[in-house]
Amino acid sequence: MLPRRQMLYAVGLPLLAAAGCTDAAPPRTDDAPPPAPEPTPTRPPVTAAPARLPRDIPGLGPRIRARVPAGARQALVVTGTSRRSSDSTAVFYERGPEGWRAGPDWPAHNALRGWTNHHTAGDLRTPTGVYGLTDAGGLDPDPGTKLPYDHGPAFTATGRGYEGEPLAGSFDYVVAINYNRKPGTTPLDWTRPLGDGRGGGIWVHVDHGGPTSGCVSLAKPHMRTLLRSLDPRKHPVAVMGPADWLAR
């Protein structure tokens, strides 16, 4: 008698290789290429929404914002560390249809005794307020400003500052701050509409590494950037004071 395996072959029945089923594809009957895989759906790239610019200059409270002229589209905001500090930070803002855009923060100095709401001659304090920036000048040639620029040796600085630092080069570039002065004249003009007792000659000038007598000072490269950025058609202003005063 034949074994069971041989008997199956003998009657023409195929031998199953395994007891289970498989998912094998049916045999192909032609030479057609296999069907191409369905493409993976792609998602459109996600783009970040543009940052929304502030409608108002950050750090300014309603009372100070009200002092900024409606037509001003440039503002140098100088924020003092405290009322008695000579350390401050300056940021140059430009206003467009979408709001105020800030430039980088620049370290700055103000007066030796800090800030005052009622500046007087010789008080060694920087006047708080919002003032126009209309005129410039300096010992160095015009770096490319759109403001009227008075160039000459009258801007030579000599002597030493309150911490013993040399003042040479402090007036290489200056921008007159329109506190107690006649706009549209050289920064050297000594007209004092409020009287001599209220001081004057308040400028943005080159930093000499220490406190000023009443001005605001920036590093020389930052002064060049400021001068090249200021545009009289945009009615630039300086907004100055300690942080708590600006936030009123």
C-alpha angles and dihedrals in degrees: 000000000000120000114258093253092053091046091058092053090045092061093045099253115143117241113240111230095209138011096236134074125253135210093226114149117249115263115275117247099196142029097257114138117253115270114270115250115258111261117255109245112248125218122222113253114267112238122197117242112251114262112262112239118225116259090215130036108269116247096028119115124214095268094054094040088056089060094057106095115246090235095053111113097168128053133177103206113199112191118192121215091229139337092270099037126102092204120094144153127235126205124182113218130192124194122217134165090285097049141268117336117201127217123209123302113260122199111235143177129225132182125324094248097039125237139342137190090210110041119198130183112281098006091123091226131119116238116244118223148078114292136172123251107213110138138047142177145151151168090268121069120269107286092207106288124160090217120093104272125206109200123188151104092276086085093065110131122207139173131040135294131239093277095045095262118143115256095207110129095020092119097041084112126014137171116199115232108216096237111134094340140106110259117226095041134099115281085245092065108114099201108139112194091185093047132263092278091069092061127226143184090101108166143165102237143158114299116247096191101266147054121309132223092247107318132101117243133200133182112274096250089052090050089054090050091048093050092049091048101048113099121184089208087066093052097231121208138187115231108196140176146087116305096254092051093049090051094060 
